[in-house]
Amino acid sequence: MQGWLPLVTPRLVLRLPSPRDVPDLRRSFRDRRTARAVGAPLHSAEERRDPMRMVVRTRREYRKGTDLSLSVVEREGGRCVGRVGLRGLDWRYRKVESLSYWIDPLRWNRGYATEPSFFLCQAAFRHLRMRRVSSQALSENQASLAVLHNLGFVPEGRERRSVVVKGKAMDMLLFGLFPEELLPPSAVGRPPARG
Ligand SMILES: CC(C)(COP(=O)(O)OP(=O)(O)OC[C@H]1O[C@@H](n2cnc3c(N)ncnc32)[C@H](O)[C@@H]1OP(=O)(O)O)[C@@H](O)C(=O)NCCC(=O)NCCS
């Protein structure tokens, strides 16, 4: 799992998390909109308090070859604005259990999830020789569903009442992607973001 990292995309660099990311991660973790979108915080309370723990865990998972989660860093300015990952690398059947991503709410709706996800899925097929990539999104998470749809992910099922958020049961929608289905995002051509 090396040699092709970092991945450089038109506006972003995808690389292993580093201590340099900690101030930006700390700021992102304070924003509650991310947790609201997925029904619960994406990281443990310990990692939210001390993002360096997340950096260390991610690098350990990478060394073990179980997961590959990368920081999403703006080429212009070097700010860490989120994370995109291949969770659950199944080397036996050459499949990825979950494409995952979050982007700092200050940068939402600029194609910042779609752009790195496209290049990471491409790397999963080309460099890791994975056969398929799965992903999941809550039926209420419209932004995540749009990202998967725009990348070419194909709906494969619905886990009914999978998650209970504030007393409300929500369905989890299941998706899969094969190499020939991956679509280049139109967002890749968007101009560099400001502010
Ligand atoms: C999901 C998430 C990563 C998207 O990040 P982003 O950088 O805004 O994503 P992009 O800009 O690449 O694409 C967002 C798409 O969602 C669409 N979208 C955003 N909010 C929407 C809404 N309320 N209804 C419908 N579509 C919506 C955008 O229009 C865009 O689609 P388009 O390119 O066809 O116009 C971000 O919202 C996030 O971090 N959410 C919290 C974490 C999360 O949900 N992670 C995924 C599940 S674990």
The ligand as an ORCA input file, in Angstrom:
! r2SCAN-3c Opt
* xyz 0 1
  C     -21.376     14.264      2.966
  C     -20.280     15.310      2.904
  C     -18.919     14.651      3.063
  C     -20.351     16.011      1.548
  O     -19.270     16.918      1.485
  P     -19.201     18.030      0.359
  O     -17.794     18.462      0.251
  O     -20.218     19.058      0.601
  O     -19.608     17.165     -0.907
  P     -19.584     17.618     -2.442
  O     -19.561     19.108     -2.535
  O     -18.517     16.846     -3.132
  O     -20.982     17.062     -2.954
  C     -22.144     17.360     -2.229
  C     -23.371     17.042     -3.064
  O     -24.483     16.963     -2.190
  C     -25.484     17.842     -2.648
  N     -26.231     18.274     -1.470
  C     -25.763     18.921     -0.395
  N     -26.749     19.109      0.498
  C     -27.866     18.568     -0.060
  C     -29.215     18.449      0.361
  N     -29.636     18.918      1.539
  N     -30.109     17.843     -0.457
  C     -29.701     17.350     -1.656
  N     -28.426     17.423     -2.110
  C     -27.532     18.035     -1.318
  C     -24.726     18.946     -3.324
  O     -25.557     19.699     -4.184
  C     -23.679     18.127     -4.073
  O     -24.227     17.491     -5.191
  P     -24.008     18.099     -6.689
  O     -22.518     18.141     -6.902
  O     -24.707     17.117     -7.571
  O     -24.609     19.465     -6.700
  C     -20.462     16.404      3.992
  O     -21.763     16.892      3.927
  C     -20.158     15.869      5.382
  O     -19.009     15.903      5.820
  N     -21.214     15.398      6.070
  C     -21.024     14.828      7.404
  C     -20.298     13.499      7.357
  C     -20.999     12.497      6.458
  O     -22.198     12.542      6.252
  N     -20.208     11.566      5.917
  C     -20.735     10.522      5.044
  C     -21.358      9.414      5.768
  S     -20.289      8.674      6.963
*
